[in-house]
């Protein structure tokens, strides 16, 4: 399950500073792992993000997944 509980926290600022880039990263990872709601949430967050932040979040998601969730930007 790994990152599942944490990704909503960044989108809403629950227990951590609100961060759309990190929220997008976790939602993107969730979507890549087969959770449809992750893709829906990622797209919702993306509506409030400039393109450069979306690109950064996508790169962070690739790095996170490529490091077996060891280097996830937080």
N, C-alpha and C positions, 0 to 999 in steps of 0.2 A: 504494500500500500504506500509506503514511503512518503512522498510529498503531499499526499491527498489532504490532510487536515490543515496544512500551512497555507495553501494558495489563496483561500478565501480571506485569510487574515490581512494580507497585503492589499487586497482590493478594497477592504473596508476599514483598514487601519485598526484592526482589533489586536491589541497586544504588541503591535509593531507600528512603525511609521507607515502611513499609507504610501504605496509606491506602485503606480500603474505598470512600470516596466517589469518589476519583479512579479506582480500579479499576472501580467500577460505571459511571462515566461512559464510560470507554473500552470496556467490554464492551457498553454500550448503543449506542454509536456503531458498534461492530463488527456488532451485530445489525441495526441500521438499514441497514447497507451490505450485508446479505445473508448474513452469516456466522452460521449457526445456532448454532455453538458459543459465539458471543458472547452470545447470549440465554440459553443454558444456564448459562454462567459468571456472567452478571449475576444471574440468579435465585439461584444458589448463594451469591454474596456477599451478596445482599439479605437472606438468612436471618439474618445476623449484624448487621444494621443497623437502627437505629430509623427510624421513618417520616420524620422530619425530615431525616435524612441521605440517604434515598432521594430525597426531593423535591429536595434540594440537588444531588445527582448528576444528576438528570434535567434540572434547569435548566442545569447546567454543560454537559451534552451538547448541549442546544439552542443555547447560546451558542457552543460550540466549532464545531458544524456550520454555524451561521449566519454565523460569521466566516471560513468556509473554512479552518478548523483553525488560525487565527492566535491565538485567545484561548481556550486550553484549560485554564486553571487550574493550569498548572505551569510 
